[in-house]
Amino acid sequence: MAMEQDQAKGAVDAPLPTDQLAAELAAAKALAEENHQKFLYAMADFENYKRRIERQFAEIALAGKRGLLLKLLSVIDNLERALAHDTDREGLRAGLVATLKGFEALLAGENVRAFSLKGEPFDPRLAEAIGAQPSPQQAEELVLEEPLRGYYFGEEVLRAAQVIVVKNTTEH
């Protein structure tokens, strides 16, 4: 029985041929390299995914901010309209002016600034023409009035101005 165990043990401990070992080592190296490449691709995909998600979150936050700023602009428009009317109560006027300045400071802190087009050539990228008036002394397509100011948010137009332009019609 001892002899059978020695034979069985000898079969397990017997060295494998060098060719077979080399082939197994090459296969293991190839598999390790393939798995390493898969790992690198997965890491690159994950980094791209993280950047894409961060960009999408930033765009969503910016869109929300833009929406809130647009809502604030209508409040400012109403304050400016209220100040355009003469009021007998100086305290009320001072309160409106202070409120308007507070809103303007808030917008400036958010990189929002008004722009004026009055007296400038009409630019459809910056303004919406809501009316036209003839004016023989003014050039065609010149902005005469600006009932609603336009605003930039950074370098982008947050809200286009609403303007009245010169439209001279000549009848032949």
C-alpha positions as CSV (number, residue, x, y, z in Angstrom):
1,M,0.0,0.0,0.0
2,A,2.9,2.3,0.7
3,M,4.2,1.7,-2.7
4,E,0.8,2.6,-4.3
5,Q,0.9,5.9,-2.4
6,D,4.4,6.6,-3.5
7,Q,3.4,6.0,-7.2
8,A,0.3,8.2,-6.9
9,K,2.4,10.9,-5.2
10,G,5.0,10.6,-7.8
11,A,2.5,11.2,-10.5
12,V,1.3,14.4,-8.9
13,D,4.8,15.7,-8.3
14,A,6.1,14.8,-11.7
15,P,7.3,17.9,-13.6
16,L,5.3,19.0,-16.7
17,P,7.1,19.2,-20.0
18,T,8.7,22.6,-20.7
19,D,6.7,23.1,-23.8
20,Q,3.4,22.6,-21.9
21,L,4.6,25.0,-19.2
22,A,5.6,27.7,-21.7
23,A,2.2,27.3,-23.5
24,E,0.3,27.7,-20.2
25,L,2.4,30.7,-19.2
26,A,1.8,32.4,-22.5
27,A,-2.0,31.7,-22.3
28,A,-2.0,33.1,-18.7
29,K,-0.1,36.2,-19.8
30,A,-2.4,36.7,-22.8
31,L,-5.4,36.4,-20.5
32,A,-3.9,38.9,-18.0
33,E,-3.1,41.4,-20.7
34,E,-6.7,41.1,-22.1
35,N,-8.1,41.6,-18.6
36,H,-5.8,44.6,-18.1
37,Q,-7.0,46.2,-21.4
38,K,-10.6,45.6,-20.4
39,F,-9.9,47.3,-17.1
40,L,-8.3,50.3,-18.8
41,Y,-11.2,50.6,-21.2
42,A,-13.7,50.4,-18.3
43,M,-11.8,53.1,-16.3
44,A,-11.7,55.4,-19.4
45,D,-15.5,54.8,-19.9
46,F,-16.1,55.6,-16.3
47,E,-14.1,58.8,-16.4
48,N,-16.0,59.9,-19.6
49,Y,-19.3,59.1,-17.8
50,K,-18.3,61.2,-14.8
51,R,-17.4,64.1,-17.0
52,R,-20.6,63.8,-19.0
53,I,-22.8,63.6,-15.8
54,E,-21.0,66.6,-14.3
55,R,-21.6,68.6,-17.5
56,Q,-25.3,67.6,-17.5
57,F,-25.7,68.6,-13.9
58,A,-24.0,72.0,-14.6
59,E,-26.3,72.5,-17.6
60,I,-29.4,71.7,-15.5
61,A,-28.3,74.1,-12.7
62,L,-27.6,76.8,-15.3
63,A,-31.0,76.3,-16.9
64,G,-32.7,76.6,-13.5
65,K,-30.7,79.7,-12.7
66,R,-31.6,81.3,-16.1
67,G,-35.3,80.6,-15.4
68,L,-35.2,82.3,-12.0
69,L,-33.3,85.3,-13.4
70,L,-35.9,85.7,-16.1
71,K,-38.6,85.8,-13.5
72,L,-36.7,88.4,-11.6
73,L,-36.5,90.6,-14.7
74,S,-40.3,90.9,-14.8
75,V,-40.2,92.2,-11.2
76,I,-37.6,94.8,-12.2
77,D,-39.6,95.8,-15.2
78,N,-42.6,96.5,-12.9
79,L,-40.5,98.5,-10.5
80,E,-39.1,100.6,-13.4
81,R,-42.7,101.2,-14.7
82,A,-43.8,102.3,-11.2
83,L,-40.8,104.7,-11.0
84,A,-41.6,106.1,-14.4
85,H,-44.9,107.5,-13.1
86,D,-44.7,110.6,-10.9
87,T,-45.6,109.8,-7.4
88,D,-46.5,112.4,-4.7
89,R,-45.3,110.2,-1.9
90,E,-41.5,110.6,-1.7
91,G,-41.2,107.7,0.8
92,L,-42.9,105.3,-1.6
93,R,-40.6,106.5,-4.4
94,A,-37.5,106.1,-2.2
95,G,-38.6,102.6,-1.3
96,L,-39.1,101.6,-4.9
97,V,-35.7,103.0,-5.9
98,A,-34.0,101.1,-3.0
99,T,-35.8,97.9,-4.0
100,L,-34.8,98.3,-7.7
101,K,-31.2,98.9,-6.7
102,G,-31.2,95.8,-4.6
103,F,-32.5,93.7,-7.5
104,E,-29.9,95.3,-9.9
105,A,-27.1,94.5,-7.4
106,L,-28.4,90.9,-7.1
107,L,-28.4,90.6,-10.9
108,A,-24.9,92.1,-11.2
109,G,-23.7,89.5,-8.7
110,E,-25.0,86.8,-11.0
111,N,-23.3,88.3,-14.0
112,V,-26.5,89.7,-15.5
113,R,-26.4,93.1,-17.1
114,A,-28.8,95.2,-19.1
115,F,-28.1,96.6,-22.5
116,S,-29.7,99.4,-24.4
117,L,-30.3,99.5,-28.1
118,K,-32.0,102.9,-28.4
119,G,-30.4,104.8,-31.4
120,E,-28.6,101.7,-32.6
121,P,-29.3,99.7,-35.8
122,F,-31.8,96.9,-35.2
123,D,-30.2,93.6,-34.5
124,P,-32.6,90.6,-34.5
125,R,-30.1,88.6,-32.3
126,L,-30.5,91.2,-29.5
127,A,-34.0,92.5,-30.0
128,E,-37.6,91.7,-31.0
129,A,-39.3,94.4,-33.1
130,I,-42.8,94.9,-31.6
131,G,-43.6,97.9,-33.7
132,A,-42.5,100.4,-36.3
133,Q,-42.9,104.1,-36.8
134,P,-42.1,106.3,-39.7
135,S,-39.4,108.9,-39.2
136,P,-38.1,110.9,-42.1
137,Q,-35.1,112.2,-40.1
138,Q,-33.9,108.7,-38.9
139,A,-32.3,105.9,-40.8
140,E,-34.3,102.8,-41.7
141,E,-34.2,100.0,-39.2
142,L,-32.9,102.2,-36.4
143,V,-34.2,101.5,-32.9
144,L,-36.5,104.5,-31.8
145,E,-37.8,103.2,-28.5
146,E,-37.1,100.4,-26.1
147,P,-40.2,99.5,-24.1
148,L,-38.5,96.5,-22.6
149,R,-34.7,96.4,-22.0
150,G,-32.6,93.4,-23.0
151,Y,-30.2,91.5,-20.6
152,Y,-27.1,89.5,-21.0
153,F,-26.2,86.6,-18.7
154,G,-22.5,86.4,-19.1
155,E,-21.9,86.6,-22.8
156,E,-25.3,85.1,-23.8
157,V,-28.6,87.0,-24.3
158,L,-30.8,86.2,-21.4
159,R,-33.7,88.2,-22.7
160,A,-34.0,90.1,-26.0
161,A,-35.1,93.7,-25.9
162,Q,-38.5,94.6,-27.2
163,V,-38.1,97.7,-29.5
164,I,-39.9,100.0,-31.9
165,V,-37.9,100.6,-35.1
166,V,-38.0,103.1,-37.9
167,K,-39.8,101.8,-40.9
168,N,-40.0,104.4,-43.7
169,T,-42.4,103.4,-46.5
170,T,-42.1,105.0,-49.8
171,E,-45.0,104.8,-52.2
172,H,-44.2,104.9,-55.9
